[in-house]
Amino acid sequence: MRSKPITLSEEQRRELEKFTKTGVHSAKMITRAKTILTLDRSSQKGIIKIGKISKEVGITRQSVTKIKKAFLASGSVEEFLTRKKRETPPIQSKITGEVEAHIIALACSEPPEGCAKWTLRLLADKSVELNYIDSLSHMSVDRVLKKRSTNLI
């Protein structure tokens, strides 16, 4: 089954050429634009092999196919050249300002009996024990304390 060939209008071609030659864009996006320009059939009659295009642009055959499908699925050149928005928001941190304050206050307090000082693991375990947070790793405690110490300097 053959896929639909890409035929660009003069305006689309100019837009892609301008995108590849001017402005500051990521290398990935410039490669995508160059691939579409190479796949353009508007001025050529013969069949262009994907392998030849992949060597010309410097990407794999699979990448050429994916870029072609993405271009055909997009509504316009502008839509094709812009990153799509996230469908889901990033995961919020479990450590709120209130939890940070509790961890810092705990770190400034006297260490538990039998310990000379607070360790990151002790701070994490005590924070969970005191129900400041449902679970917490010692590395998260480290990030909280480093973040606060750099803000004080």
N, C-alpha and C positions, 0 to 999 in steps of 0.2 A: 504494500500500500504506500503510495507516494504522498508526501505532504505538500501542502500548498506552497508555491514559490513566492518569494518576497519581491514585490514590485513597489518601489518607492516613487512618490511624486517628487518633482523638483524641489518643492518646499521642504519635504521630509529629508531629502538628501542634503540640502543646504544646512538644515538644522543639525543633522548628525555630523557633517563635516566641521561645522563651527564648534560643536561640542568637543570634537577630538583635537581641535587646534587652538582653541582659546579658553581662557578661564582656568580655574583650579578645580580639578575633578580627580576622583580616585582612579587608580590604574585599572581597577576592575570595571568601572563604568566606561572608561575610554575603550577598553578591550571589547566590551559589549557593543558599543557604537561602531567600532571598526569591523566587527564581525558582521553586523547587519549591513554595513556598506558593502562588504565583500559578497554577501549573499544576495544583494540587490540584482534582480533580473531585468530591470526596466531598459537597460541599454545593451544587453547581451542576449544572444539567441540560444547558445549551447547550454548543455548541462554542466554545472560546476560540481565537482566531487567534494564531498565533505572532508575527505582526507587532505586534499589540496588546500582547502580553506583553513583547516586546522594548522597546517604547516605554515601557511602565509601569515596567519594572525598570531601563531605561537601558543595555541591552546589545544586541548584534546578534542577528539571527534565528538565525544559525549557532551562536552561543554558547548560545542557549536550547535548541536541538536537542541540542548536545553535553552540556549539563548534564542534560537530561532522560534521554538515553541512559546517562549515568554513574549517575544515581540508580536507574534501572531495573536496571542491571547490578550495583549494590552490594547487599549483603545486608541492610543496616540503615541508619538515618539516621546513626548514629555512624560507621559505616564510610565513608559518603558524605562526611561533614564533616571527616574526618581525612585528612592527606596520606598518600599511599602511600609505602612504604619503597622506597629505591633497589634495583633488581635487581642492579646491578653496583656494586662499591665505587669510590670516586673513585680517580683515577690517582695512584699514589705518586710523590713527587718523586724525580728521579734523583740529586739532590744530598743525600748523607747527611752526617752529622756529620763523618765522616772526610774526605770530599771538601772540606767547608767548611774544615776545619783545614788541609788542604793548600793551598787557595786563599789563605787568610789568611797562612800562612807564606810562600808565594810572593810575596804582595804586600808583605810586610815585608822581603823579601830584596833584594839588589842587582838593579837592572834589567839586562836583557841589554846586551851591548856595543853601543854605537852609539845607545842610547836613554837619555834623561835620567831618565825615570821609567817605571813600569809603567802601561800603559793597560789598559782593560777588555778590549779585543780581544787584546792581548798575553797577559794573564793567562788568558783563555779558551783561546787557541791553545796556550800552554805547558802548561796542565792536561791538554789532550787529548794533546799530544806526550809528556808524562811518564806517560801511561796512568792518570791519576787517575780519568778518566771517559771514556766513548766519544765523546760529543759534548757541547758546551757553548756557549751563546750568551753574548755579552758582557753582555746584559741580566741573565742569571742571575747572573753574577759581580757585577754592580752590586747586585742584591738581597741577595746574601750579604754583601757588604761593608757595605751600609747597615744591614742587620739587626744585624750585629755592632757597628757604631759606635754605634747607638742603645742597645744594651744596656750599653755602657761608660759612657755619660753619666749 
